């Protein structure tokens, strides 16, 4: 950017760039169920499964919850997304897409344009407001408190890399599916690596699966969704 404006928050996170188009809200759902559970808790504890349909234009998905929970993408096909979560109850879901802002007509507004004269930011339009971002750990979970009490926040991961690990129970080999997940609750959000599924891997005496390589840890984003 030879000429223009960049705005960062106190933590050095880029908030506004006159050369970047705004990421705008496009999808909103309050999910209350149904949840399913296969009864298997071996090596993983209790997880619940749910499926939602996400419009194809959604590029960034975030979750809010008044209950502390982990959420990981389990599988997807087209617009059908199946997630696993560590708790039942209400989940607030927010989807964002890449889209230019709509010019507002208010008396007071800040607008930014790129070198081609295209509107890239309008302070009166809805846009993704990133409050925090950090790389999740490769073992266990890490959360950080939301910055401003009384505001509403949601948490998202761009990707949910997975890894099979071997285990054994009563002489029978098992495969344990590890996944990066997000952690969301009423006062803090984050993420990490945890076991979300398991299954027998043959018969007694068979070898357990070898440990697959672990992908680099993804970055978790915490966004302010107050009023959306």
N, C-alpha and C positions, 0 to 999 in steps of 0.2 A: 504494500500500500504506500505509494509515493506521497499522496495527500489524503487526509481523512482523519477519522477519530476512532480510537479504541478506548473502551472503558473496562476497568478491572475492579473487582471487589477487594476487600481488605486482605483476603487470602491469596490474591494474585490470580484469581479465576477470571477469564475473559467473559464479560457480560454482554458487551455491545461492540460491534465492528461495522463501520460504515460500508465495508466491502462484502459483508456476509448477509444473506437473507435471513429473515426472522423464522424461528421455529415456532409454529403456531398450534394451539390446541384444536383438535379435530374430532375427538372421541371421548365419551364419558359414560361410565357404567357403574352402578352400584350392584355388586354381586353378593347375594345372600345364600346361594345354593342352587342346585343340590351338590353335595359332596359325596364321594364314594371312598370306601376303604376296603382293601382286600384282606385285611386281618393279619397280614404278615408283618411282624415287628423284628425279625431276626437281624441283628447287627445295625438296625436303623431307627428303632423306636417307632412311634406312631405317626404316619403321614396320611393326609387326605388328598384326594385328587379331584380336580374340577376342570371343566372345559368351557372356554368362551370363544366367541367369534370376533376377530379383530379386523376392521376394514383394511383393505390392501394398501391404502395410502398412509397408514400409520407406520412411522419409522422409529418412534421412541415410545416405550410403554413404561408407565410408572404405577406404583401401588401405594395406597394409604390404608392404614388400619388402626383402630382403637385398641387392638389386642396385639401384643408382641408375637411376631410370627416370622418364620422363614418361608420364602417362596422361590421355587426353581421351575424353569421350563422343563417339562418332561418329554413332550413330542409336539410336532405340529404338522399339519397338512393343509396347504392352501391358507384359508383364513381361520381354520380351526386350530386353536392353541390349547394344549392340555398342560396344566401346571400341577405341581405337588406343593402342599403347604403343611406346616406343622400344627395348625389350629383351624378350627371351623369358625364361622361367624362372618360378619360383614366385611367385605373388601371394597375399597373405592379404587376404581381403575381410570387412569387418565392416558389418552393417546395424543401424540403430537406428530405433526408432519412438516416437511419443508415447504414453506409457502411465503410469498411476499406479504407484507402487512397491508391492511386496508387503510387508506388515508382517512384520518378522522377529520371531523369538522368543528372540533371544540375551539374555544377562544384561546386556550393556552396549550401548546403542544410542542414537543421537540421532534423534528423529523430529520433523518439522515438519508442521503442519496449517494450512490456510487458514482464512479467517473462517467458512466453511461447515462446518468440522470435517472436511474431507477430508484424508487423508494425502497430502502432496506430496513428502516426502523421508524416506528411511530410510537411515541410514548403513551398514547391513549389506546393503542390496540393491545389485544392479549398476545403474550409471547412467553416462551419458556424462561423462567427466572431461576437460574441455577444458584443454590445457596451453599452447596458444598460438593466436593468431588475428591475421592481418594481411591487408591488401589486396595482391593480387599486382600486379606491374608490367605496364604496357601494352606493354612491349618487353623481350624476353629473359626470363630466369628468375631468381627470387630464392628462396633457401633460408635457413632458420635452423636451428641445431643443436637437437636434442632436449634438454630441460632436465636429465634425470637419466640418466646412463649406467647400463646394465643393465636398464632398464625397456623395455617394448615400446610403440611408437607407430604410429599410422596417420594418414593425411592424406586430407582430402576437400574438394571444392568443392560448393557448393549448385547452381551452374549452370555451363554450359560455353559461353558466348556465342561466336559464330563470325563470320567476315568473309571475303568473297572479295576477292582482290587480283589485278590483272593482271600478266602477265609474258610474255616472248617467248623462244622457243628456235628457232634456225635460221629465223627469219622467221615462225614459226607462233605465234599467240597461245595463251597458257595461262592458266588460272585456278588460283590457289593458295588453298587453304582454310586460313585462319588460325583457331586456336582457343585459347581460354584452357584451360590444362591444369594438373594438379597435378604436383608433382615429389616423389618419395618415394625414400628409400634407408635404409640401416642406421643412419645417424647424424644425418640432417637431412631436413627436408621443407619444401615451399613450393609455388611455382607461377609462372605467367606466361603469356605469349602466344607461340605458335610455330606453324609450318606443319605440318599433319598430312596433307594430301592435295593432289593436283594432277591436272589433266587438260587435254588440248588443248581450245581454245575456238574451233573453226572451222578455216579453212584459211589458208595463207600469204596475207598481205595483209589479212586480216580484223582488225578492232580487238580488242585485249585487253579483258576486262571492266573496267569502272570499279571503283574502290575503294568498297566499301560502308561505311556508317557503322560505327564501332566502339562496341560497348556498353560501359558502365562496367565497370571491372575488378571481379571478384567477390572475396569474402573467403575465404581458405583457413583451414581449421581443422585443428589438430594435436591428436589426442586420445590419452590414455593407455589402451591396451587390454590392459595386463598382466593375465594370468589369464583373459582371455575366450576 
